[in-house]
Amino acid sequence: MRNALLLLFLLLASTVLAQTGAITGKVSANERPVPYATVMLVNTRYGTSTDLEGKYRLENIPAGTYDLIVSAIGYRKVQRAVQVSDGAPVTLDILLQTADATLNEVVVTGTRTERRRLESPVAVNVLDSRTFNLTQSNTLAEGLCFQPGLRMETDCQTCNYTQLRMNGLGGSYSQILVNSRPIFTSLMSLYGLEQIPANMIDRVEVVRGGGSVLYGSSAIAGTVNIITKEPKESTYTLSTNSSLIDGTAWDHFLNANVNAVNEEQNAGVSFFASHRDREAYDANGDGFSEISQLKNNSFGFNAFFKPSERDQVNVNGWSIYEERKGGNKLDKPADQADQAEYRLHNILVGGFNWDRRLSDRSSISVYGSGQNTKRTHYTGIDQSDGWGETKSNTLQGGLQYNYTSTLLGGSNTFTSGLEHQYDDTFDEVEAYGYLIDQENNLTGLYLQSDWEVSPALTILSGVRANKHNRVSNIILTPRLSALYKIGSTTQLRASYARGFKAPQAFETDLHIAFAGGGISLIQLDPELREETSNAFNASLDFNKPGEFMIYGFTVDAFYTRLQNAFILEEIGTDALGNQQLLRRNGSHSTVKGITLEGRLNYDQKLQLESGLTLQRSTFDAPVAWSSELQGTRDYLRTPNVYGYYVLTLLPQSRFTTAFSGVLTGPMQVPHFGGAPGVVEDELYTSPTFFENNLKLAYRFTLRSIKQDLQLSAGVQNMFNAYQNDFDTGPYRDSNYVYGPARPRTFYFGLKFGLM
């Protein structure tokens, strides 16, 4: 009897055990495993995470039918039905796709090779076409302020030239790249960020700090890489937008994009065209403009073809024709005005890139690019002879080799290359004795190691040897960066980089401005030598995905020490009474601070992105910016607080509402005497500005032709946070300008095509 009961118990136990099963499998994306992905059965307690090889296993699951959900940061959630049988394990492999508006895009700027953003040892922020659209940013300059640590600044009341300030440093400290090539010259940086239409841009990759000095000189504050649109499928888009500035001046945009890709997907071309026509705007009713008259025509293309499975060739080119005029009597030639600035630009840019995969482990790239700028310009008062001519040519070419190997159990990608950049600038205004005629040659040899020591630890190291014709010795710029991943949610990064800036003639501060009833001219100290830097960055990146919500934040601390910093000091006037400024080497200086970022997406119903920078920029010794006042150690025109936000409701629905804003804290702005009511030089502390915008958009589908039509309307700077003390008359200090670039502006737009 006892044996019979024991046998019955064993049979019952085996029956119970046989009623459970297991689910195993591997989660991957782009032919790579996805570690730390969340795997769960809906409405059960069964769940786990994938290991470092992307594998998972769920055990002791009662037999039945379940819904299995897999989620991971930067990928679209996947749900699969699965049948669990008695005692038999089920194998279910999951392939994830990159999500829209992801945190884990492929980026190239931080390492010169393709890397997933969350796997890059150098922190890279991405500004994509979606953000340009949500914030109604029609040009690159308008969109860049919606990135952490970046601030766009208008620096002239008459011509409205702009510059990008990154981590508290001026525009000449940021390396602007076009398709990863440094052909965006200092001359172009005066107006070029506003000249580039948003419809030519696929995305903008931003590396803050000196973590990208492998691109050469002037990457001290960071690097901005403009990636133009590439053809992925055959589409077209037409759009128009009209803005009314303060109810008085119109600003019209007309854009077109056409993409064509062949059936074999081995050749394609993307065309873009943009036309802009803006009327001048007078803010204070004195007859002189605060926003210049502007006409711009831009067009270009980006093409690729693959002659073989191992080769790809990319060719791109674009043209900009722009005419801008500020001052008064804008219907007459510039030299008949009481005060005017006139700029006529003709810019051509082009480049090619040939990539060849030599083997599964190695590849080579050969590239070249060039830029030609012709400019006619006028800066004058009382019908003076202030005409000038500018010619600028830039050529850049290089060779890059990549090899991936195994090093101590980890994967290591070695990158080496050689490149040369030539820049020739001629700029002359005979009436002012103003002449720049300078050639610059920069040769760079670089070597980099991108070592994935383990799935959790990556170390990036490299060095570049730079030889500049204006610097006697070879300058070495090393860098070291590290990424450590804590689970699936957190990344820690730290980096050190050394940079340098050559004493080139043309920089953003060499703009000829009106001041004190005349103009201001800048001279270079004959003893001017290169400026060097040591930059340190450390950041914490946290992102948490859930079934309905993904949220995260980033804390980034930066510290940059500049040796022999470039400064501007007033040294008197010339025989015509024009103000003279001298650029020379000053004392050392320090820029330090912290940038905070936040992001949230709730079930594609609400999305928030924001950033705030708290920083301080000081010289070791005071700088005498005015001969009438004591010097100051603080950087001028540099607020200690600035930030942005973009809040979107229903970001992927037919009806979208987007709020956005830019915060600019107080800063010290120089104001030179000579304008009406301004007796002597002064240092003015500007107020805090908080510019807020609203956009409403609705998308229809025209079913008969299977095309989309989007209508949009909104208001920029809705509370009219705008400077209210502009100088008046022809003898104004045109550099006395601060705050948002425009007053309250209403707009409406239409977009047609495949979206």
C-alpha positions in Angstrom: 0.0 0.0 0.0 2.8 2.4 0.9 4.6 1.7 -2.4 1.4 2.4 -4.3 0.9 5.8 -2.6 4.5 6.7 -3.3 4.1 5.8 -7.0 0.8 7.8 -7.2 2.6 10.9 -5.6 5.4 10.7 -8.1 3.0 10.4 -11.0 1.1 13.5 -9.8 4.3 15.5 -9.3 5.6 14.6 -12.8 2.2 15.6 -14.2 2.4 19.0 -12.5 6.0 19.6 -13.6 5.0 18.6 -17.1 2.4 21.4 -17.2 5.1 24.1 -17.2 7.4 25.2 -20.0 10.1 27.7 -20.9 10.7 30.5 -23.4 14.2 31.2 -24.7 15.7 33.3 -27.4 17.9 36.2 -28.5 17.1 39.9 -28.9 19.1 41.6 -31.6 19.1 44.7 -33.8 21.2 45.6 -36.9 22.9 42.2 -36.6 24.1 43.0 -33.1 22.8 41.7 -29.7 20.8 44.0 -27.6 21.9 43.6 -23.9 19.7 44.6 -21.0 16.4 44.5 -23.0 13.3 43.9 -20.9 11.4 40.7 -21.7 8.0 40.2 -20.0 4.7 38.3 -20.4 1.7 40.6 -20.3 -0.5 40.4 -17.2 1.9 37.9 -15.5 4.7 38.0 -13.0 7.1 36.5 -15.5 9.9 38.8 -16.8 13.6 39.1 -17.2 16.4 41.0 -19.0 18.7 39.9 -21.7 22.3 39.2 -20.9 25.4 40.7 -22.6 24.9 38.5 -25.6 21.2 39.5 -25.9 20.0 36.1 -24.7 17.0 35.6 -22.3 15.2 32.7 -20.7 11.8 32.5 -18.9 11.2 29.3 -16.9 8.4 27.5 -15.0 5.7 29.1 -17.1 2.3 27.3 -17.0 1.2 26.0 -20.4 -0.9 28.3 -22.4 -0.9 31.3 -24.8 0.7 34.6 -23.8 1.7 37.9 -25.3 5.5 38.5 -24.9 6.7 42.1 -25.0 10.3 43.2 -25.6 11.4 46.8 -25.0 14.8 48.5 -25.0 16.1 52.1 -24.9 16.2 53.5 -28.4 14.1 50.7 -30.1 10.5 50.2 -31.0 8.6 47.9 -28.6 7.8 44.4 -30.0 4.9 42.2 -29.0 4.6 38.6 -30.1 2.1 35.8 -29.3 3.7 32.7 -27.9 2.3 29.2 -27.1 3.9 27.4 -24.2 3.6 23.6 -24.3 3.9 21.1 -21.5 7.5 20.5 -20.8 8.9 21.7 -24.1 10.9 24.9 -24.3 9.9 27.5 -26.9 12.6 29.4 -28.9 11.6 32.9 -29.9 14.2 35.3 -31.3 13.2 39.0 -31.5 14.5 41.5 -34.0 14.2 45.2 -32.8 14.0 48.2 -35.0 15.4 51.6 -34.2 12.6 53.9 -32.9 11.6 57.3 -34.3 12.9 60.2 -32.2 15.2 57.7 -30.5 18.0 58.2 -27.9 20.2 55.8 -29.8 20.7 57.1 -33.3 23.7 56.3 -35.4 26.2 59.1 -35.0 29.6 59.7 -36.6 31.0 63.0 -35.2 32.3 61.8 -31.9 34.6 59.1 -33.2 34.9 59.6 -37.0 33.2 56.2 -37.4 29.6 55.1 -37.1 28.5 54.5 -33.5 25.2 54.1 -31.7 24.7 57.3 -29.6 24.3 55.5 -26.3 27.4 53.4 -27.1 29.6 56.3 -28.1 32.4 57.2 -25.6 32.0 60.8 -26.6 28.6 62.4 -25.8 26.8 63.4 -28.9 23.5 65.4 -29.1 21.4 65.2 -32.3 19.2 67.9 -33.7 17.0 66.4 -36.4 14.5 67.7 -38.9 11.7 66.9 -36.4 12.9 69.6 -34.0 13.4 72.1 -36.8 9.7 71.5 -37.8 8.3 71.6 -34.2 10.1 74.9 -33.4 9.4 76.5 -36.8 13.1 76.9 -37.4 13.5 77.7 -41.1 17.3 78.1 -40.9 20.1 76.4 -39.1 20.7 79.5 -37.0 17.1 79.4 -35.7 17.3 75.7 -34.7 20.7 75.5 -33.0 19.4 77.2 -29.8 17.3 74.2 -29.1 20.3 72.1 -28.1 21.9 72.0 -24.6 24.9 74.2 -24.1 24.3 76.2 -27.4 23.3 79.8 -27.8 22.7 81.7 -31.0 23.6 85.4 -30.7 22.8 88.4 -33.0 25.7 90.8 -32.9 24.9 93.6 -35.3 21.9 96.0 -35.3 22.4 96.8 -39.0 23.4 93.6 -40.8 22.3 91.1 -38.2 25.3 88.8 -38.4 25.1 85.9 -35.9 27.5 83.6 -34.1 27.2 80.4 -32.2 28.3 80.3 -28.6 29.0 76.9 -27.2 29.8 76.3 -23.5 30.4 80.0 -23.0 32.9 80.5 -25.7 32.6 82.6 -28.8 31.8 81.4 -32.3 35.4 81.1 -33.5 36.0 78.4 -30.9 33.4 76.0 -32.5 34.4 73.8 -35.4 31.5 73.8 -38.0 31.6 70.8 -40.3 29.5 70.1 -43.4 29.2 66.3 -43.9 32.1 65.9 -41.5 34.4 68.2 -43.4 35.8 71.5 -42.1 35.0 73.8 -45.0 32.7 76.2 -43.1 35.2 79.0 -42.8 35.4 81.9 -40.4 34.1 84.2 -43.1 31.1 82.0 -43.6 30.4 81.9 -39.9 29.4 85.6 -40.0 26.3 84.9 -41.9 26.4 81.2 -42.9 24.4 79.7 -40.1 21.5 81.9 -41.2 22.1 81.2 -44.9 21.7 77.4 -44.6 18.0 76.5 -44.9 16.6 73.8 -42.7 15.2 71.8 -45.6 18.7 70.8 -46.7 19.6 69.3 -43.3 19.0 65.7 -42.3 20.4 66.2 -38.8 23.0 68.2 -36.9 25.4 66.3 -34.5 26.8 68.3 -31.7 29.8 67.4 -29.5 30.3 69.9 -26.7 33.8 70.4 -25.2 37.1 69.4 -26.7 36.1 65.8 -27.3 36.4 66.2 -31.0 39.7 67.8 -31.6 40.7 65.1 -34.1 39.0 67.4 -36.6 41.7 70.0 -36.2 42.0 73.6 -35.2 39.2 75.6 -33.6 37.4 72.7 -32.0 38.0 74.0 -28.5 34.4 74.7 -27.5 33.0 71.8 -29.5 32.0 70.6 -32.9 28.8 71.1 -34.9 28.4 68.6 -37.8 25.8 69.5 -40.4 24.7 66.3 -42.2 22.8 67.1 -45.4 19.8 65.0 -46.5 20.5 61.7 -48.1 18.0 59.9 -50.4 16.4 56.8 -48.8 13.3 56.5 -51.0 11.6 58.4 -53.8 9.7 61.2 -52.3 9.0 64.9 -52.8 7.9 67.8 -50.5 6.9 71.4 -51.2 6.4 73.9 -48.4 5.8 77.6 -47.9 5.8 79.7 -44.8 5.0 83.4 -44.3 5.8 85.3 -41.1 4.7 88.8 -40.1 7.3 90.5 -37.8 5.6 92.7 -35.3 2.7 93.3 -37.7 4.9 95.4 -40.1 7.5 93.3 -42.0 6.9 90.1 -44.0 9.3 87.1 -44.1 8.5 84.5 -46.8 10.0 81.1 -47.4 9.5 78.7 -50.3 11.1 75.2 -50.0 11.2 72.1 -52.2 12.8 68.7 -51.8 12.9 65.8 -54.3 14.4 62.4 -53.6 14.9 59.7 -56.2 16.2 56.2 -55.6 16.4 53.4 -58.2 14.8 50.0 -57.7 18.1 48.2 -56.9 18.7 50.7 -54.1 22.3 51.2 -55.3 21.9 54.8 -56.5 20.0 57.9 -55.5 20.0 61.6 -55.4 18.4 64.2 -53.1 17.7 67.8 -54.4 16.7 70.8 -52.3 15.9 74.4 -53.1 14.9 77.3 -50.9 13.9 80.9 -51.6 13.6 83.6 -48.9 12.4 87.2 -49.1 12.4 89.3 -45.9 11.4 92.9 -45.5 13.4 95.2 -43.2 12.0 95.9 -39.7 12.4 99.2 -37.8 11.8 98.6 -34.0 12.0 102.1 -32.7 10.6 104.2 -35.6 13.8 106.2 -36.3 13.9 105.2 -40.0 16.8 102.8 -39.5 16.4 99.0 -39.6 16.9 96.6 -36.6 16.3 93.6 -38.8 17.8 93.8 -42.3 16.3 93.4 -45.7 17.2 89.9 -47.0 16.9 87.9 -50.2 18.3 84.4 -50.4 18.3 81.6 -53.0 19.8 78.3 -52.1 19.8 75.0 -54.0 21.9 71.8 -54.0 22.0 68.0 -54.1 23.4 65.0 -52.3 23.9 61.8 -54.3 25.2 58.3 -53.8 25.9 55.3 -55.9 27.3 51.8 -55.2 29.4 50.5 -58.1 29.9 47.3 -56.2 29.0 45.6 -52.9 32.2 46.9 -51.3 32.1 50.5 -52.6 30.0 53.6 -52.1 30.6 57.0 -53.6 28.8 60.2 -52.2 28.8 63.5 -54.0 27.2 66.7 -52.8 27.1 70.3 -53.8 25.1 73.5 -53.0 25.0 77.1 -53.8 23.9 80.2 -51.8 23.1 83.6 -53.3 22.2 86.1 -50.7 21.7 89.9 -50.7 21.1 91.7 -47.4 20.9 95.4 -46.6 20.4 97.3 -43.3 20.3 100.9 -42.3 18.0 103.5 -44.0 17.0 104.5 -47.6 16.9 100.8 -48.5 15.3 101.4 -51.9 18.5 103.2 -53.0 22.1 102.1 -53.5 23.9 101.5 -50.2 26.3 104.4 -50.6 23.4 106.9 -50.9 22.1 106.1 -47.4 22.8 108.0 -44.2 24.0 104.7 -42.7 24.0 101.3 -44.3 25.6 97.9 -44.4 25.2 95.9 -47.6 26.3 92.3 -48.3 26.1 90.4 -51.6 27.2 86.7 -51.2 27.8 84.1 -53.9 28.9 80.8 -52.2 29.6 77.5 -53.8 30.3 74.3 -51.7 31.0 70.8 -52.9 32.5 67.5 -51.8 32.9 63.8 -52.5 33.6 60.7 -50.4 34.6 57.2 -51.5 34.2 54.4 -49.0 35.6 51.0 -49.8 35.2 47.9 -47.5 38.5 46.0 -47.9 37.4 43.1 -45.8 35.0 42.3 -42.9 37.5 44.1 -40.6 38.9 47.0 -42.6 37.8 49.9 -44.8 39.3 53.0 -46.4 37.9 56.4 -47.2 39.1 59.0 -49.6 37.5 62.4 -49.5 37.7 66.0 -50.7 35.7 69.2 -50.4 35.9 72.8 -51.4 34.2 76.2 -50.9 34.4 79.4 -52.8 32.9 82.7 -51.6 32.7 86.0 -53.5 31.3 88.9 -51.6 30.7 92.6 -52.4 30.1 94.6 -49.2 29.5 98.2 -48.1 29.8 99.7 -44.6 29.5 103.4 -44.4 28.0 106.6 -43.0 26.9 109.8 -44.7 27.4 108.4 -48.3 31.1 107.5 -47.6 33.1 105.3 -50.0 32.9 102.2 -47.8 32.8 99.6 -50.6 34.8 96.4 -50.3 35.5 93.1 -52.0 36.0 89.7 -50.5 37.3 86.5 -52.1 37.7 83.3 -50.1 38.7 79.7 -51.2 38.9 76.6 -49.0 40.1 73.2 -50.1 40.3 70.1 -47.9 41.2 66.5 -48.7 42.2 63.4 -46.9 42.5 59.7 -46.5 41.2 57.6 -43.6 41.8 53.9 -42.8 39.8 51.8 -40.3 40.7 48.4 -38.9 38.8 46.3 -36.4 40.5 43.6 -34.4 40.3 41.8 -31.1 42.3 43.2 -28.2 42.4 41.4 -24.9 39.0 39.9 -25.5 37.4 43.1 -26.6 36.8 44.7 -30.0 39.1 47.6 -31.1 38.6 49.8 -34.1 41.8 51.6 -35.1 41.4 54.7 -37.2 44.3 56.6 -38.8 44.3 59.3 -41.4 46.0 62.2 -43.1 44.3 65.4 -44.2 45.2 68.9 -45.4 43.2 72.1 -45.4 44.0 75.2 -47.4 42.3 78.5 -46.9 42.9 81.7 -48.8 41.1 84.9 -47.7 41.3 88.4 -49.4 39.1 91.2 -48.0 39.7 94.9 -48.7 38.0 98.2 -48.1 40.4 100.8 -49.6 38.7 103.9 -48.1 39.4 102.6 -44.6 42.8 101.2 -45.3 41.4 97.8 -44.3 43.1 94.8 -45.9 43.3 91.1 -45.1 45.3 88.9 -47.5 46.2 85.7 -45.9 46.8 82.1 -46.8 46.5 79.3 -44.2 47.7 75.7 -44.5 46.9 73.1 -41.9 48.1 69.5 -42.2 47.0 66.9 -39.7 48.0 63.3 -39.0 45.8 61.4 -36.6 45.6 58.0 -34.9 42.7 56.8 -32.8 41.8 53.6 -30.8 38.1 52.9 -30.1 38.4 49.9 -27.7 35.3 48.2 -26.5 37.0 46.5 -23.5 33.8 44.8 -22.5 30.1 45.4 -23.2 30.1 47.8 -20.2 33.4 49.7 -20.8 34.7 51.5 -23.8 37.9 53.6 -24.0 38.6 56.0 -26.8 42.1 57.4 -27.1 43.8 59.3 -29.9 46.3 62.0 -30.9 46.6 64.4 -33.8 49.8 66.1 -35.0 49.0 69.5 -36.5 51.3 71.7 -38.6 50.0 75.2 -39.3 51.9 77.6 -41.4 51.3 80.4 -38.8 52.7 78.3 -36.0 56.4 77.5 -35.9 56.2 74.1 -34.2 54.1 71.0 -34.6 51.2 71.0 -32.1 50.0 67.7 -30.6 46.4 67.5 -29.5 45.7 64.3 -27.6 42.4 63.1 -26.2 41.2 60.4 -23.9 37.5 59.4 -23.3 35.8 56.6 -21.5 32.3 55.2 -21.4 31.0 53.0 -18.6 27.5 51.5 -18.8 25.7 50.7 -15.6 23.0 48.2 -16.6 20.7 49.2 -19.4 19.8 52.7 -18.0 22.9 54.6 -17.1 26.1 55.7 -18.9 29.0 57.5 -17.3 31.4 59.4 -19.6 34.6 61.3 -18.9 37.0 63.0 -21.4 40.1 65.1 -21.6 41.2 66.9 -24.8 43.9 69.4 -25.7 43.1 71.9 -28.4 44.6 74.9 -30.2 43.6 77.9 -32.2 45.9 79.4 -34.8 46.2 83.3 -35.1 44.2 83.5 -38.3 43.3 86.9 -39.7 39.5 86.5 -40.2 37.3 85.7 -37.3 33.8 86.6 -36.2 35.1 89.6 -34.2 36.6 91.2 -37.4 33.2 92.4 -38.5 33.4 96.1 -39.3 30.8 97.8 -37.1 29.4 101.3 -36.5 30.5 102.9 -33.2 30.7 106.4 -31.8 29.8 108.2 -35.1 32.3 106.2 -37.1 33.3 102.6 -37.6 35.4 100.2 -35.5 38.3 98.4 -37.1 40.3 95.6 -35.6 44.1 95.1 -35.9 46.1 92.0 -35.2 49.1 92.2 -32.8 52.2 91.4 -34.8 53.3 89.2 -31.9 49.9 87.3 -31.8 50.6 83.6 -31.1 48.4 80.5 -31.0 46.0 79.9 -28.2 45.9 76.5 -26.6 43.4 74.8 -24.3 42.9 71.9 -21.9 39.3 70.7 -21.7 37.7 68.3 -19.2 34.2 66.9 -19.4 32.3 64.4 -17.2 28.6 63.4 -17.7 25.9 61.1 -16.3 23.3 59.9 -18.8 20.2 58.1 -17.4 17.3 56.8 -19.5 14.5 54.6 -18.2 12.0 52.9 -20.6 8.6 51.6 -19.6 5.6 50.1 -21.2 4.1 53.5 -21.8 6.8 56.0 -20.9 10.4 56.7 -21.5 12.2 59.4 -19.5 15.7 60.4 -18.7 18.2 63.1 -17.8 21.8 64.1 -18.4 24.2 66.0 -16.2 27.3 67.3 -17.9 30.1 69.2 -16.2 32.7 71.0 -18.2 36.0 72.8 -17.4 38.2 74.5 -20.1 41.5 76.2 -19.4 42.7 78.6 -22.1 46.3 79.6 -22.3 47.3 82.9 -24.1 43.6 83.7 -24.7 42.7 86.0 -27.5 41.3 89.4 -26.3 40.2 92.7 -27.8 41.2 96.0 -26.3 40.5 99.6 -27.5 43.7 101.4 -28.5 42.3 104.8 -29.6 41.2 106.2 -33.0 42.7 106.7 -36.4 43.1 109.9 -38.4 39.5 109.6 -39.6 38.2 109.3 -36.1 37.4 105.6 -36.4 37.7 103.4 -33.4 40.8 101.1 -33.3 40.7 97.7 -31.5 43.7 95.4 -31.1 43.5 91.6 -30.9 46.3 90.3 -28.8 47.2 87.5 -26.4 45.9 88.2 -22.9 46.1 86.3 -19.7 44.9 82.7 -19.3 41.1 82.2 -18.8 38.8 79.6 -17.5 35.3 78.5 -18.7 33.5 76.1 -16.4 29.9 75.1 -15.7 27.3 72.4 -15.8 24.6 71.5 -18.3 21.4 69.8 -17.3 19.1 68.0 -19.8 15.7 66.4 -19.4 13.5 64.3 -21.7 10.2 62.6 -21.4 7.9 60.8 -23.8 4.6 59.5 -22.5 2.9 57.0 -24.8 3.4 59.3 -27.9 0.9 61.7 -26.3 3.3 64.1 -24.7 7.0 64.7 -25.3 9.3 67.1 -23.5 13.0 68.0 -24.2 14.8 70.6 -22.2 18.2 71.9 -21.3 19.7 74.4 -18.9 23.4 75.6 -18.7 24.9 77.3 -15.6 28.4 78.5 -16.3 31.1 81.1 -15.6 33.7 82.5 -18.0 36.6 84.7 -16.6 40.0 85.9 -17.5 42.8 85.7 -15.0 43.5 89.5 -15.5 41.1 92.3 -16.4 40.6 93.1 -20.1 40.5 96.9 -21.0 37.7 96.7 -23.6 37.3 100.5 -23.4 40.0 103.2 -23.0 37.6 105.2 -20.8 36.7 102.5 -18.2 38.5 100.0 -16.0 38.8 96.5 -17.4 36.7 93.5 -16.4 37.6 89.8 -15.9 34.2 88.6 -17.0 33.7 87.5 -20.6 31.4 90.0 -22.4 28.2 89.0 -24.0 28.2 85.8 -22.1 25.3 85.0 -19.8 25.8 82.7 -16.9 22.4 81.0 -17.4 20.7 80.0 -20.6 18.5 77.1 -21.8 15.6 75.9 -23.9 12.6 73.6 -23.9 10.4 71.9 -26.5 7.0 70.5 -25.4 4.9 68.6 -27.9 1.4 67.3 -27.5 0.4 64.3 -29.7 3.8 64.4 -31.5 2.9 61.6 -34.0 -0.8 62.3 -34.6 -2.5 64.3 -37.3 -3.0 67.3 -35.0 0.2 68.5 -33.2 0.6 71.2 -30.7 4.2 72.3 -29.9 5.4 74.8 -27.3 9.0 75.9 -27.3 11.2 78.5 -25.7 14.7 79.9 -25.2 16.0 81.4 -21.9 18.8 83.9 -21.9 20.1 85.2 -18.6 21.7 88.6 -17.9 25.0 89.4 -19.6 27.4 92.4 -19.8 27.1 94.2 -23.1 29.6 96.9 -24.1 28.0 100.2 -25.3 30.3 102.8 -26.9 29.5 106.5 -26.6 28.6 108.7 -29.5 25.1 107.7 -30.2 22.3 110.2 -29.3 22.0 110.3 -25.5 25.1 108.1 -25.0 27.8 110.4 -23.8 30.5 107.9 -22.8 31.3 104.2 -22.9 29.4 102.0 -20.5 29.1 98.3 -19.6 25.4 97.5 -19.6 23.9 94.4 -17.8 21.0 93.1 -20.0 17.8 91.8 -18.5 16.7 88.1 -18.5 14.8 87.1 -21.7 12.4 84.2 -22.0 11.2 83.8 -25.5 8.2 81.4 -25.9 6.7 80.0 -29.1 3.6 78.1 -30.1 2.9 76.0 -33.2 -0.3 74.3 -34.3 -0.3 71.8 -37.2 -2.9 69.5 -38.8 -2.1 66.9 -41.5 -4.7 65.8 -44.1 -4.4 62.8 -46.4 -5.6 63.5 -49.9 -6.8 60.0 -50.7 -7.3 60.5 -54.4 -3.6 61.1 -54.9 -2.3 59.5 -51.7 -0.4 62.6 -50.6 -0.4 64.6 -47.4 -1.2 68.2 -46.9 -0.2 69.9 -43.6 -1.5 73.3 -42.5 0.3 75.1 -39.7 0.1 78.4 -37.8 1.6 79.9 -34.7 3.4 82.7 -33.0 7.1 83.2 -32.2 8.1 85.2 -29.1 4.5 85.4 -28.2 5.1 87.6 -25.1 7.3 90.0 -27.1 10.5 89.6 -25.0 12.6 91.9 -27.1 15.2 94.7 -26.6 13.6 98.1 -26.1 16.6 100.5 -25.9 18.2 100.3 -29.4 20.4 103.2 -30.4 18.8 105.6 -32.8 20.0 107.5 -35.9 23.0 107.0 -38.2 25.6 107.3 -35.4 24.4 104.4 -33.3 26.6 101.7 -31.9 25.4 98.9 -34.1 27.0 96.2 -31.9 24.8 97.3 -29.0 22.2 94.6 -29.5 21.2 91.7 -27.3 18.3 89.3 -26.5 16.0 87.5 -29.0 16.6 88.0 -32.7 13.0 89.0 -33.4 9.9 90.5 -31.7 6.5 88.9 -31.6 6.0 87.2 -35.0 2.9 85.5 -36.4 3.2 82.9 -39.1 1.3 80.4 -41.2 2.5 77.6 -43.5 1.6 74.8 -45.9 3.4 71.6 -46.6 2.5 69.1 -49.4 4.0 65.8 -50.3 5.0 62.5 -48.7 5.7 63.1 -45.0 
